[in-house]
Amino acid sequence: MILFPTGYTLSMSRYLSGADPTKVISAKSDVDPKVPQIDTATTATLAFPTLGGISETGPADGLTATLNVNFRLPQRLGFLPRWPNMSMRVTGTRGTAELNDYIMPWFYHYITVQSSEQEGEPLRKRTEKRYGNLGWTT
């Protein structure tokens, strides 16, 4: 899952997995060289318990979530601030589902699903987009 800011990503990861993370698989942060006490970007991969509860080879072989936050996105045209990437992607054995901007769905958001009837078959892609519908949320 990829999202800005981390709190929303962690909450969505907990919601989708139905559990709290059990392990930090990896974590990395970038700091501002002028002010090293301030993180400008952070990436972390968390392990969640498997759906059955116990895994034979450890917590990392179950569900994982990758959280990304970057406060230093490059500007557009050299001066326009970039809109944050607020999205999440779930990958399963038969495809992926991506939800973009679920934090502010009344502004703009879309859902893209790529799936197949069975594992290994070609993926079909479908996207639904909504712009500025105040009453339409996901």
VMD Tcl script that builds the backbone (N, CA, C; Angstrom):
set m [mol new atoms 414]
animate dup $m
set s [atomselect $m all]
$s set {name element resname resid chain x y z} {
  {N N MET 1 A 0.836 -1.160 0.000}
  {CA C MET 1 A 0.000 0.000 0.000}
  {C C MET 1 A 0.886 1.229 0.000}
  {N N ILE 2 A 0.442 2.208 -0.743}
  {CA C ILE 2 A 1.207 3.438 -0.801}
  {C C ILE 2 A 0.264 4.584 -0.479}
  {N N LEU 3 A 0.708 5.483 0.406}
  {CA C LEU 3 A -0.194 6.546 0.810}
  {C C LEU 3 A 0.536 7.671 1.501}
  {N N PHE 4 A -0.094 8.799 1.614}
  {CA C PHE 4 A 0.372 9.964 2.336}
  {C C PHE 4 A -0.779 10.387 3.213}
  {N N PRO 5 A -0.665 10.654 4.437}
  {CA C PRO 5 A 0.415 10.360 5.354}
  {C C PRO 5 A 0.324 8.956 5.946}
  {N N THR 6 A 1.311 8.604 6.721}
  {CA C THR 6 A 1.453 7.237 7.204}
  {C C THR 6 A 0.286 6.774 8.071}
  {N N GLY 7 A -0.275 7.632 8.891}
  {CA C GLY 7 A -1.365 7.236 9.782}
  {C C GLY 7 A -2.544 6.646 9.037}
  {N N TYR 8 A -2.926 7.246 7.917}
  {CA C TYR 8 A -4.022 6.715 7.126}
  {C C TYR 8 A -3.662 5.352 6.539}
  {N N THR 9 A -2.439 5.208 6.094}
  {CA C THR 9 A -2.011 3.943 5.520}
  {C C THR 9 A -2.036 2.836 6.556}
  {N N LEU 10 A -1.530 3.120 7.729}
  {CA C LEU 10 A -1.523 2.121 8.793}
  {C C LEU 10 A -2.947 1.746 9.188}
  {N N SER 11 A -3.825 2.731 9.293}
  {CA C SER 11 A -5.221 2.441 9.627}
  {C C SER 11 A -5.876 1.567 8.568}
  {N N MET 12 A -5.651 1.870 7.299}
  {CA C MET 12 A -6.242 1.079 6.226}
  {C C MET 12 A -5.635 -0.326 6.213}
  {N N SER 13 A -4.346 -0.447 6.483}
  {CA C SER 13 A -3.706 -1.763 6.542}
  {C C SER 13 A -4.316 -2.606 7.651}
  {N N ARG 14 A -4.544 -2.002 8.793}
  {CA C ARG 14 A -5.186 -2.712 9.909}
  {C C ARG 14 A -6.609 -3.125 9.541}
  {N N TYR 15 A -7.335 -2.223 8.895}
  {CA C TYR 15 A -8.716 -2.510 8.511}
  {C C TYR 15 A -8.780 -3.680 7.530}
  {N N LEU 16 A -7.946 -3.633 6.476}
  {CA C LEU 16 A -7.996 -4.673 5.447}
  {C C LEU 16 A -7.497 -6.026 5.946}
  {N N SER 17 A -6.511 -6.025 6.826}
  {CA C SER 17 A -5.977 -7.295 7.322}
  {C C SER 17 A -6.784 -7.829 8.499}
  {N N GLY 18 A -7.511 -6.959 9.173}
  {CA C GLY 18 A -8.257 -7.376 10.351}
  {C C GLY 18 A -7.368 -7.637 11.547}
  {N N ALA 19 A -6.157 -7.071 11.530}
  {CA C ALA 19 A -5.200 -7.331 12.619}
  {C C ALA 19 A -4.220 -6.178 12.733}
  {N N ASP 20 A -3.480 -6.188 13.825}
  {CA C ASP 20 A -2.385 -5.242 14.007}
  {C C ASP 20 A -1.113 -5.861 13.448}
  {N N PRO 21 A -0.166 -5.034 12.982}
  {CA C PRO 21 A 1.088 -5.597 12.496}
  {C C PRO 21 A 1.831 -6.329 13.611}
  {N N THR 22 A 2.525 -7.398 13.237}
  {CA C THR 22 A 3.256 -8.190 14.220}
  {C C THR 22 A 4.764 -7.973 14.153}
  {N N LYS 23 A 5.226 -7.360 13.066}
  {CA C LYS 23 A 6.671 -7.223 12.893}
  {C C LYS 23 A 6.963 -6.115 11.894}
  {N N VAL 24 A 8.045 -5.382 12.122}
  {CA C VAL 24 A 8.559 -4.437 11.130}
  {C C VAL 24 A 9.611 -5.184 10.324}
  {N N ILE 25 A 9.325 -5.430 9.050}
  {CA C ILE 25 A 10.266 -6.161 8.203}
  {C C ILE 25 A 11.415 -5.249 7.796}
  {N N SER 26 A 11.091 -4.018 7.428}
  {CA C SER 26 A 12.130 -3.049 7.076}
  {C C SER 26 A 11.590 -1.645 7.295}
  {N N ALA 27 A 12.491 -0.701 7.508}
  {CA C ALA 27 A 12.129 0.707 7.672}
  {C C ALA 27 A 13.316 1.560 7.253}
  {N N LYS 28 A 13.021 2.637 6.541}
  {CA C LYS 28 A 14.075 3.532 6.074}
  {C C LYS 28 A 13.514 4.944 6.044}
  {N N SER 29 A 14.310 5.913 6.453}
  {CA C SER 29 A 13.866 7.304 6.361}
  {C C SER 29 A 14.970 8.151 5.745}
  {N N ASP 30 A 14.548 9.183 5.037}
  {CA C ASP 30 A 15.460 10.176 4.479}
  {C C ASP 30 A 15.310 11.441 5.308}
  {N N VAL 31 A 16.416 12.105 5.556}
  {CA C VAL 31 A 16.376 13.323 6.362}
  {C C VAL 31 A 16.841 14.509 5.532}
  {N N ASP 32 A 16.454 15.678 5.967}
  {CA C ASP 32 A 16.895 16.920 5.339}
  {C C ASP 32 A 18.347 17.146 5.756}
  {N N PRO 33 A 19.268 17.257 4.797}
  {CA C PRO 33 A 20.677 17.432 5.179}
  {C C PRO 33 A 20.922 18.705 5.993}
  {N N LYS 34 A 20.089 19.725 5.793}
  {CA C LYS 34 A 20.265 20.971 6.548}
  {C C LYS 34 A 19.734 20.847 7.975}
  {N N VAL 35 A 18.714 19.984 8.160}
  {CA C VAL 35 A 18.116 19.784 9.480}
  {C C VAL 35 A 17.938 18.278 9.666}
  {N N PRO 36 A 18.981 17.561 10.095}
  {CA C PRO 36 A 18.909 16.101 10.150}
  {C C PRO 36 A 17.908 15.539 11.163}
  {N N GLN 37 A 17.313 16.391 12.003}
  {CA C GLN 37 A 16.302 15.907 12.945}
  {C C GLN 37 A 14.937 15.726 12.275}
  {N N ILE 38 A 14.797 16.170 11.022}
  {CA C ILE 38 A 13.504 16.131 10.342}
  {C C ILE 38 A 13.522 15.077 9.237}
  {N N ASP 39 A 12.605 14.137 9.331}
  {CA C ASP 39 A 12.428 13.145 8.257}
  {C C ASP 39 A 11.668 13.798 7.113}
  {N N THR 40 A 12.144 13.606 5.893}
  {CA C THR 40 A 11.418 14.118 4.730}
  {C C THR 40 A 10.714 13.003 3.973}
  {N N ALA 41 A 11.144 11.768 4.163}
  {CA C ALA 41 A 10.495 10.619 3.521}
  {C C ALA 41 A 10.735 9.383 4.384}
  {N N THR 42 A 9.740 8.527 4.444}
  {CA C THR 42 A 9.847 7.297 5.217}
  {C C THR 42 A 9.168 6.169 4.456}
  {N N THR 43 A 9.793 5.006 4.456}
  {CA C THR 43 A 9.211 3.791 3.884}
  {C C THR 43 A 9.368 2.681 4.918}
  {N N ALA 44 A 8.294 1.944 5.144}
  {CA C ALA 44 A 8.346 0.830 6.089}
  {C C ALA 44 A 7.511 -0.322 5.541}
  {N N THR 45 A 7.972 -1.544 5.762}
  {CA C THR 45 A 7.202 -2.734 5.400}
  {C C THR 45 A 6.880 -3.477 6.686}
  {N N LEU 46 A 5.594 -3.743 6.872}
  {CA C LEU 46 A 5.105 -4.386 8.087}
  {C C LEU 46 A 4.531 -5.752 7.765}
  {N N ALA 47 A 4.666 -6.680 8.693}
  {CA C ALA 47 A 4.076 -8.017 8.552}
  {C C ALA 47 A 2.835 -8.093 9.422}
  {N N PHE 48 A 1.827 -8.755 8.895}
  {CA C PHE 48 A 0.578 -8.985 9.619}
  {C C PHE 48 A 0.384 -10.485 9.752}
  {N N PRO 49 A -0.384 -10.920 10.746}
  {CA C PRO 49 A -0.603 -12.355 10.890}
  {C C PRO 49 A -1.335 -12.916 9.671}
  {N N THR 50 A -1.094 -14.177 9.374}
  {CA C THR 50 A -1.794 -14.812 8.254}
  {C C THR 50 A -3.262 -14.962 8.610}
  {N N LEU 51 A -4.077 -15.184 7.591}
  {CA C LEU 51 A -5.516 -15.273 7.808}
  {C C LEU 51 A -5.878 -16.379 8.780}
  {N N GLY 52 A -5.122 -17.467 8.790}
  {CA C GLY 52 A -5.377 -18.558 9.715}
  {C C GLY 52 A -4.862 -18.281 11.115}
  {N N GLY 53 A -4.095 -17.216 11.273}
  {CA C GLY 53 A -3.589 -16.841 12.588}
  {C C GLY 53 A -2.137 -17.230 12.802}
  {N N ILE 54 A -1.734 -18.456 12.458}
  {CA C ILE 54 A -0.354 -18.899 12.696}
  {C C ILE 54 A 0.233 -19.361 11.372}
  {N N SER 55 A 1.441 -18.943 11.126}
  {CA C SER 55 A 2.125 -19.324 9.907}
  {C C SER 55 A 3.214 -20.328 10.244}
  {N N GLU 56 A 3.512 -21.209 9.316}
  {CA C GLU 56 A 4.539 -22.224 9.561}
  {C C GLU 56 A 5.948 -21.654 9.501}
  {N N THR 57 A 6.161 -20.598 8.690}
  {CA C THR 57 A 7.520 -20.091 8.511}
  {C C THR 57 A 7.740 -18.706 9.093}
  {N N GLY 58 A 6.799 -18.161 9.842}
  {CA C GLY 58 A 6.998 -16.864 10.474}
  {C C GLY 58 A 6.030 -15.822 9.959}
  {N N PRO 59 A 6.006 -14.657 10.607}
  {CA C PRO 59 A 5.006 -13.656 10.296}
  {C C PRO 59 A 5.170 -13.001 8.927}
  {N N ALA 60 A 6.363 -12.971 8.364}
  {CA C ALA 60 A 6.572 -12.241 7.120}
  {C C ALA 60 A 6.000 -12.953 5.901}
  {N N ASP 61 A 5.616 -14.215 6.010}
  {CA C ASP 61 A 5.086 -14.888 4.825}
  {C C ASP 61 A 3.571 -14.742 4.717}
  {N N GLY 62 A 2.953 -14.029 5.645}
  {CA C GLY 62 A 1.522 -13.783 5.581}
  {C C GLY 62 A 1.257 -12.513 4.791}
  {N N LEU 63 A 0.486 -11.638 5.345}
  {CA C LEU 63 A 0.162 -10.374 4.715}
  {C C LEU 63 A 1.231 -9.344 5.040}
  {N N THR 64 A 1.574 -8.514 4.075}
  {CA C THR 64 A 2.503 -7.417 4.326}
  {C C THR 64 A 1.898 -6.122 3.805}
  {N N ALA 65 A 2.332 -5.027 4.370}
  {CA C ALA 65 A 1.929 -3.693 3.920}
  {C C ALA 65 A 3.180 -2.835 3.850}
  {N N THR 66 A 3.307 -2.068 2.776}
  {CA C THR 66 A 4.408 -1.130 2.641}
  {C C THR 66 A 3.833 0.275 2.714}
  {N N LEU 67 A 4.337 1.059 3.649}
  {CA C LEU 67 A 3.877 2.425 3.855}
  {C C LEU 67 A 4.924 3.377 3.311}
  {N N ASN 68 A 4.505 4.334 2.499}
  {CA C ASN 68 A 5.418 5.335 1.941}
  {C C ASN 68 A 4.891 6.728 2.233}
  {N N VAL 69 A 5.754 7.592 2.727}
  {CA C VAL 69 A 5.424 8.998 2.925}
  {C C VAL 69 A 6.598 9.797 2.396}
  {N N ASN 70 A 6.297 10.822 1.584}
  {CA C ASN 70 A 7.365 11.660 1.049}
  {C C ASN 70 A 6.874 13.100 1.016}
  {N N PHE 71 A 7.498 13.944 1.814}
  {CA C PHE 71 A 7.125 15.349 1.867}
  {C C PHE 71 A 7.937 16.195 0.888}
  {N N ARG 72 A 8.769 15.581 0.104}
  {CA C ARG 72 A 9.608 16.290 -0.850}
  {C C ARG 72 A 9.333 15.819 -2.276}
  {N N LEU 73 A 8.083 15.778 -2.672}
  {CA C LEU 73 A 7.765 15.414 -4.048}
  {C C LEU 73 A 8.240 16.529 -4.968}
  {N N PRO 74 A 8.789 16.181 -6.138}
  {CA C PRO 74 A 9.266 17.229 -7.034}
  {C C PRO 74 A 8.113 18.116 -7.514}
  {N N GLN 75 A 8.400 19.395 -7.656}
  {CA C GLN 75 A 7.372 20.340 -8.101}
  {C C GLN 75 A 7.093 20.180 -9.592}
  {N N ARG 76 A 5.886 20.543 -9.990}
  {CA C ARG 76 A 5.529 20.541 -11.411}
  {C C ARG 76 A 5.927 21.881 -11.999}
  {N N LEU 77 A 6.508 21.847 -13.164}
  {CA C LEU 77 A 6.974 23.051 -13.858}
  {C C LEU 77 A 7.945 23.870 -13.022}
  {N N GLY 78 A 8.537 23.249 -12.017}
  {CA C GLY 78 A 9.548 23.916 -11.213}
  {C C GLY 78 A 9.020 24.787 -10.094}
  {N N PHE 79 A 7.692 25.020 -10.018}
  {CA C PHE 79 A 7.184 25.892 -8.962}
  {C C PHE 79 A 5.817 25.478 -8.392}
  {N N LEU 80 A 5.075 24.635 -9.079}
  {CA C LEU 80 A 3.761 24.218 -8.579}
  {C C LEU 80 A 3.902 23.038 -7.622}
  {N N PRO 81 A 3.313 23.137 -6.434}
  {CA C PRO 81 A 3.392 21.992 -5.518}
  {C C PRO 81 A 2.629 20.801 -6.078}
  {N N ARG 82 A 3.111 19.639 -5.803}
  {CA C ARG 82 A 2.500 18.401 -6.299}
  {C C ARG 82 A 1.406 17.955 -5.336}
  {N N TRP 83 A 0.299 17.471 -5.897}
  {CA C TRP 83 A -0.771 16.899 -5.086}
  {C C TRP 83 A -0.263 15.589 -4.505}
  {N N PRO 84 A -0.463 15.341 -3.224}
  {CA C PRO 84 A 0.062 14.097 -2.640}
  {C C PRO 84 A -0.596 12.861 -3.250}
  {N N ASN 85 A 0.166 11.793 -3.358}
  {CA C ASN 85 A -0.345 10.510 -3.834}
  {C C ASN 85 A -0.976 9.799 -2.650}
  {N N MET 86 A -2.300 9.801 -2.610}
  {CA C MET 86 A -3.016 9.167 -1.504}
  {C C MET 86 A -3.734 7.948 -2.070}
  {N N SER 87 A -3.049 6.826 -2.077}
  {CA C SER 87 A -3.643 5.637 -2.681}
  {C C SER 87 A -3.243 4.390 -1.913}
  {N N MET 88 A -3.948 3.325 -2.200}
  {CA C MET 88 A -3.601 2.030 -1.631}
  {C C MET 88 A -3.821 0.973 -2.692}
  {N N ARG 89 A -2.998 -0.047 -2.649}
  {CA C ARG 89 A -3.094 -1.156 -3.609}
  {C C ARG 89 A -3.072 -2.456 -2.823}
  {N N VAL 90 A -4.018 -3.318 -3.139}
  {CA C VAL 90 A -4.080 -4.639 -2.524}
  {C C VAL 90 A -3.814 -5.651 -3.624}
  {N N THR 91 A -2.868 -6.552 -3.392}
  {CA C THR 91 A -2.517 -7.571 -4.373}
  {C C THR 91 A -2.846 -8.941 -3.805}
  {N N GLY 92 A -3.576 -9.711 -4.585}
  {CA C GLY 92 A -3.931 -11.068 -4.185}
  {C C GLY 92 A -3.470 -12.061 -5.232}
  {N N THR 93 A -3.899 -13.285 -5.116}
  {CA C THR 93 A -3.451 -14.333 -6.038}
  {C C THR 93 A -4.076 -14.190 -7.422}
  {N N ARG 94 A -5.205 -13.481 -7.539}
  {CA C ARG 94 A -5.868 -13.354 -8.837}
  {C C ARG 94 A -5.910 -11.925 -9.356}
  {N N GLY 95 A -5.149 -11.016 -8.748}
  {CA C GLY 95 A -5.129 -9.663 -9.281}
  {C C GLY 95 A -4.877 -8.610 -8.229}
  {N N THR 96 A -5.174 -7.349 -8.606}
  {CA C THR 96 A -4.960 -6.217 -7.719}
  {C C THR 96 A -6.170 -5.293 -7.748}
  {N N ALA 97 A -6.331 -4.546 -6.675}
  {CA C ALA 97 A -7.326 -3.477 -6.589}
  {C C ALA 97 A -6.596 -2.253 -6.070}
  {N N GLU 98 A -6.763 -1.121 -6.749}
  {CA C GLU 98 A -6.118 0.113 -6.324}
  {C C GLU 98 A -7.181 1.175 -6.139}
  {N N LEU 99 A -7.124 1.837 -5.001}
  {CA C LEU 99 A -8.055 2.912 -4.676}
  {C C LEU 99 A -7.242 4.178 -4.519}
  {N N ASN 100 A -7.521 5.173 -5.352}
  {CA C ASN 100 A -6.777 6.417 -5.340}
  {C C ASN 100 A -7.602 7.498 -4.659}
  {N N ASP 101 A -7.000 8.201 -3.723}
  {CA C ASP 101 A -7.581 9.323 -2.993}
  {C C ASP 101 A -8.820 8.935 -2.209}
  {N N TYR 102 A -8.722 7.888 -1.410}
  {CA C TYR 102 A -9.854 7.497 -0.584}
  {C C TYR 102 A -10.008 8.392 0.644}
  {N N ILE 103 A -9.033 9.248 0.921}
  {CA C ILE 103 A -9.120 10.149 2.068}
  {C C ILE 103 A -10.075 11.304 1.768}
  {N N MET 104 A -10.061 11.792 0.535}
  {CA C MET 104 A -10.957 12.886 0.121}
  {C C MET 104 A -11.737 12.465 -1.128}
  {N N PRO 105 A -12.609 11.472 -1.029}
  {CA C PRO 105 A -13.267 10.955 -2.228}
  {C C PRO 105 A -14.239 11.939 -2.866}
  {N N TRP 106 A -14.711 12.935 -2.134}
  {CA C TRP 106 A -15.644 13.901 -2.704}
  {C C TRP 106 A -14.955 14.834 -3.698}
  {N N PHE 107 A -13.617 14.927 -3.651}
  {CA C PHE 107 A -12.858 15.789 -4.558}
  {C C PHE 107 A -12.601 15.073 -5.883}
  {N N TYR 108 A -11.986 13.926 -5.805}
  {CA C TYR 108 A -11.677 13.105 -6.977}
  {C C TYR 108 A -11.177 11.770 -6.462}
  {N N HIS 109 A -11.620 10.707 -7.078}
  {CA C HIS 109 A -11.022 9.416 -6.760}
  {C C HIS 109 A -11.373 8.403 -7.835}
  {N N TYR 110 A -10.590 7.334 -7.845}
  {CA C TYR 110 A -10.883 6.253 -8.777}
  {C C TYR 110 A -10.496 4.913 -8.177}
  {N N ILE 111 A -11.120 3.886 -8.716}
  {CA C ILE 111 A -10.851 2.507 -8.317}
  {C C ILE 111 A -10.449 1.757 -9.580}
  {N N THR 112 A -9.330 1.052 -9.531}
  {CA C THR 112 A -8.896 0.213 -10.647}
  {C C THR 112 A -8.768 -1.216 -10.143}
  {N N VAL 113 A -9.417 -2.122 -10.838}
  {CA C VAL 113 A -9.355 -3.539 -10.493}
  {C C VAL 113 A -8.788 -4.293 -11.685}
  {N N GLN 114 A -7.751 -5.077 -11.450}
  {CA C GLN 114 A -7.193 -5.983 -12.458}
  {C C GLN 114 A -7.350 -7.389 -11.896}
  {N N SER 115 A -8.111 -8.226 -12.595}
  {CA C SER 115 A -8.366 -9.553 -12.047}
  {C C SER 115 A -8.505 -10.576 -13.157}
  {N N SER 116 A -8.430 -11.833 -12.753}
  {CA C SER 116 A -8.647 -12.950 -13.665}
  {C C SER 116 A -9.599 -13.927 -12.985}
  {N N GLU 117 A -10.219 -14.780 -13.781}
  {CA C GLU 117 A -11.138 -15.773 -13.229}
  {C C GLU 117 A -10.389 -16.806 -12.390}
  {N N GLN 118 A -9.164 -17.176 -12.838}
  {CA C GLN 118 A -8.362 -18.150 -12.118}
  {C C GLN 118 A -6.912 -17.681 -12.099}
  {N N GLU 119 A -6.139 -18.184 -11.141}
  {CA C GLU 119 A -4.723 -17.843 -11.058}
  {C C GLU 119 A -4.020 -18.185 -12.363}
  {N N GLY 120 A -3.132 -17.297 -12.804}
  {CA C GLY 120 A -2.334 -17.547 -13.995}
  {C C GLY 120 A -2.983 -17.109 -15.294}
  {N N GLU 121 A -4.261 -16.811 -15.293}
  {CA C GLU 121 A -4.934 -16.350 -16.507}
  {C C GLU 121 A -4.620 -14.877 -16.744}
  {N N PRO 122 A -4.809 -14.378 -17.967}
  {CA C PRO 122 A -4.576 -12.950 -18.238}
  {C C PRO 122 A -5.500 -12.069 -17.390}
  {N N LEU 123 A -4.980 -10.910 -17.002}
  {CA C LEU 123 A -5.743 -9.991 -16.169}
  {C C LEU 123 A -6.644 -9.105 -17.027}
  {N N ARG 124 A -7.843 -8.844 -16.535}
  {CA C ARG 124 A -8.741 -7.864 -17.138}
  {C C ARG 124 A -8.688 -6.625 -16.255}
  {N N LYS 125 A -8.719 -5.443 -16.872}
  {CA C LYS 125 A -8.598 -4.198 -16.116}
  {C C LYS 125 A -9.882 -3.376 -16.270}
  {N N ARG 126 A -10.336 -2.824 -15.138}
  {CA C ARG 126 A -11.508 -1.962 -15.148}
  {C C ARG 126 A -11.240 -0.803 -14.203}
  {N N THR 127 A -11.565 0.433 -14.623}
  {CA C THR 127 A -11.371 1.617 -13.793}
  {C C THR 127 A -12.665 2.420 -13.740}
  {N N GLU 128 A -13.033 2.861 -12.536}
  {CA C GLU 128 A -14.162 3.768 -12.359}
  {C C GLU 128 A -13.638 5.041 -11.739}
  {N N LYS 129 A -13.950 6.198 -12.380}
  {CA C LYS 129 A -13.469 7.491 -11.896}
  {C C LYS 129 A -14.656 8.380 -11.537}
  {N N ARG 130 A -14.457 9.197 -10.520}
  {CA C ARG 130 A -15.465 10.167 -10.102}
  {C C ARG 130 A -14.767 11.490 -9.803}
  {N N TYR 131 A -15.366 12.578 -10.304}
  {CA C TYR 131 A -14.824 13.908 -10.093}
  {C C TYR 131 A -15.855 14.757 -9.364}
  {N N GLY 132 A -15.515 15.259 -8.222}
  {CA C GLY 132 A -16.314 16.267 -7.540}
  {C C GLY 132 A -17.738 15.889 -7.186}
  {N N ASN 133 A -18.053 14.639 -6.971}
  {CA C ASN 133 A -19.388 14.243 -6.528}
  {C C ASN 133 A -19.409 14.242 -5.013}
  {N N LEU 134 A -20.106 15.220 -4.422}
  {CA C LEU 134 A -20.086 15.327 -2.964}
  {C C LEU 134 A -20.724 14.143 -2.272}
  {N N GLY 135 A -21.723 13.531 -2.873}
  {CA C GLY 135 A -22.396 12.430 -2.216}
  {C C GLY 135 A -21.853 11.071 -2.560}
  {N N TRP 136 A -20.854 10.987 -3.426}
  {CA C TRP 136 A -20.366 9.683 -3.883}
  {C C TRP 136 A -19.062 9.359 -3.209}
  {N N THR 137 A -19.090 8.430 -2.300}
  {CA C THR 137 A -17.854 7.978 -1.663}
  {C C THR 137 A -17.686 6.503 -1.968}
  {N N THR 138 A -16.578 5.966 -1.541}
  {CA C THR 138 A -16.263 4.609 -1.929}
  {C C THR 138 A -16.837 3.614 -0.974}
}
mol reanalyze $m
mol bondsrecalc $m
mol representation Tube
mol addrep $m
